[in-house]
Every structure is written in C-alpha cells, then in structure tokens.
Amino acid sequence: MKWWQKWSAALVLLGVGTVGYAQTATEQLRDFVKQVQSATGSFSQSTLDAQGNQRPAQTGEFAFERPGKFKWQVLKPYEQLVLSDGKQLYQYDPDLNQLTKRSVDQAIGTSPAAILFGSGDLDQSFDLAARPDKDGLKWLRASPKGSDAGFDYVDIGFAAGSPVRLVLLDAFGQQTVIQLSGIKTGISFRAEDFRFTPPADVDVVTLP
C-alpha cells in the first residue's frame, strides 16, 4: 500500500471532548462526511512495520475540499507532496525529482480517502463497526468490502463530533497512526490551491 493512500484517511477535523459525547462514532462519521466540506490543518504520522520497527515520524500540513480535492504535504523529515485537483492525483518527490500521476477514481477507490473525501454511500464500499472506547475517544472500524483495497482496516477515534486519530493496518502488516491538530473548517479555497505545476526537468510517471 502506498503511503499516500494512508494519509488520505487523515484529512479530518481535530475535536475536543470525551467519550460522554452522545453520538456513536459511526453517527459522528456520517455527520462529518455530510457537513464538513473543507478544512486545513497539521498532522503527525508514525508507522510500525510488521516486525515492530518504527519508521521516522512525518509531520506536515493538509487541506481538502469535498469531493476529491486535497493536498497532503510532508515537511519533515523530508519533503513530499500529494495533491488532487479532483480529476488527477499527483505525487511529487523532490529528492527523486519524480512526479507520479493517476486518475483520482483509480487512486482513491476504496482507500481510506473514500471514507472522508467522497460524497457517496459509505456502506457501499465499507463495513462500519463500533469499537470499544479508548483514550477518551469513541471508535469505529471501517473495513473495505473489496479484496483489492490494499489495507485491512482503519480505526477512527472521535471526540465531540470530529475524528482526531486514525490507526490503519495495511496488507503488509504495517500499522500507521495519524494524529491531527490546528484544524480550521469552512475554508474558501481558490482553484489554484489544488493545482500543481512540476519543475520542467521532473521525471513523470503516468499510471493507469
């Protein structure tokens, strides 16, 4: 599973609250997808491989506008950019001087991005199940119905109506934890905010 498929689940709101919030995590997810059309914020992300080895933590900034437009920019410990204009998904790696392009529909599919960026029926692509309360959050597990999603499940923790933490297990046994902060919602973006013009000498790879 590509790392940019993991981040996509994380473009969500940071909430403050306790497990005493009246709605279940599933109800909070449905309301979030219906009501939140755009947001910006910061993230931190860490990954444990199947052997329990931890990879260097990543930090950066994100933005999204429903449906299908988003930017996920890793700033440390190295720079990477994933950007969607709603039609094409661009993954740019400055160190490799490489740009990968593919259709948004093909890239997102039943990935975690479809849970939070899409405007369709969640139940069509995912099984949603409640999980026990933990760390002051209410949790649900979203499991893809298809066998080719590239991940087994993503657990999403909610506080006061907003997702705040995601724990994703991919098909290789790697666990990725994403924490969000500094969220602002209802952003009015410009069209150029989700456009990307690569350097002239970049190596472009186009995927089906």
Long-range contacts (C-beta under 8 A, 24 or more apart in sequence): 1-150, 1-151, 1-170, 1-171, 1-172, 1-174, 2-91, 2-150, 4-72, 4-82, 4-89, 4-91, 5-107, 5-111, 5-112, 5-113, 5-150, 5-151, 6-45, 6-47, 6-112, 6-151, 6-168, 6-170, 6-176, 6-178, 7-43, 7-45, 7-62, 7-72, 7-82, 7-178, 8-70, 8-72, 8-82, 8-108, 8-111, 8-112, 8-113, 8-116, 8-117, 9-111, 9-112, 9-113, 9-115, 9-116, 9-154, 9-156, 9-166, 9-168, 9-178, 10-43, 10-45, 10-62, 10-72, 10-112, 10-166, 10-178, 10-180, 11-39, 11-62, 11-63, 11-64, 11-70, 11-72, 11-113, 11-116, 11-117, 12-39, 12-116, 12-156, 12-162, 12-163, 12-164, 12-166, 12-180, 12-183, 13-39, 13-41, 13-162, 13-163, 13-164, 13-180, 13-183, 13-185, 14-41, 14-162, 14-164, 14-180, 14-181, 14-182, 14-183, 15-158, 15-159, 15-160, 15-161, 15-162, 15-163, 15-164, 16-159, 16-160, 17-136, 17-159, 17-160, 17-161, 18-136, 18-159, 18-160, 19-133, 19-136, 19-137, 19-138, 21-138, 21-158, 21-159, 21-160, 21-161, 23-138, 23-161, 24-130, 24-138, 24-140, 25-130, 25-131, 25-138, 25-139, 25-140, 25-156, 25-157, 25-158, 26-128, 26-130, 26-140, 28-138, 28-158, 28-161, 28-162, 28-163, 29-115, 29-122, 29-128, 29-140, 29-156, 29-158, 29-163, 30-122, 31-161, 32-116, 32-161, 32-162, 32-163, 33-115, 33-116, 33-118, 33-119, 33-122, 36-66, 36-185, 37-65, 37-66, 37-186, 38-63, 38-64, 38-65, 38-66, 38-185, 38-186, 38-187, 38-188, 38-189, 39-63, 39-64, 39-183, 39-184, 39-185, 39-186, 39-187, 40-183, 40-184, 40-187, 41-180, 41-181, 41-182, 41-183, 41-184, 42-180, 42-181, 42-182, 43-72, 43-178, 43-179, 43-180, 43-181, 44-178, 44-179, 44-181, 45-176, 45-177, 45-178, 45-179, 46-176, 46-177, 47-174, 47-175, 47-176, 47-177, 48-174, 48-175, 49-172, 49-173, 49-174, 50-172, 50-173, 50-174, 63-187, 63-189, 63-193, 63-194, 64-116, 64-117, 65-187, 65-189, 65-194, 66-117, 66-118, 66-119, 67-117, 67-118, 67-119, 68-104, 68-108, 68-117, 68-118, 69-189, 69-194, 70-113, 70-117, 70-194, 71-193, 71-194, 81-196, 83-194, 83-195, 83-196, 84-194, 85-194, 85-195, 85-196, 86-194, 90-196, 90-198, 92-196, 92-198, 92-202, 96-203, 97-199, 97-201, 97-202, 97-203, 98-202, 98-203, 98-204, 98-205, 99-198, 99-202, 99-203, 99-204, 99-205, 100-204, 100-205, 100-206, 100-207, 101-204, 101-205, 101-206, 101-207, 102-206, 102-207, 102-208, 103-208, 106-207, 106-208, 109-146, 109-149, 110-144, 110-145, 110-146, 110-148, 110-149, 111-149, 111-150, 111-151, 112-142, 112-151, 112-154, 112-166, 112-168, 115-142, 115-154, 115-156, 116-163, 131-155, 135-165, 137-164, 137-165
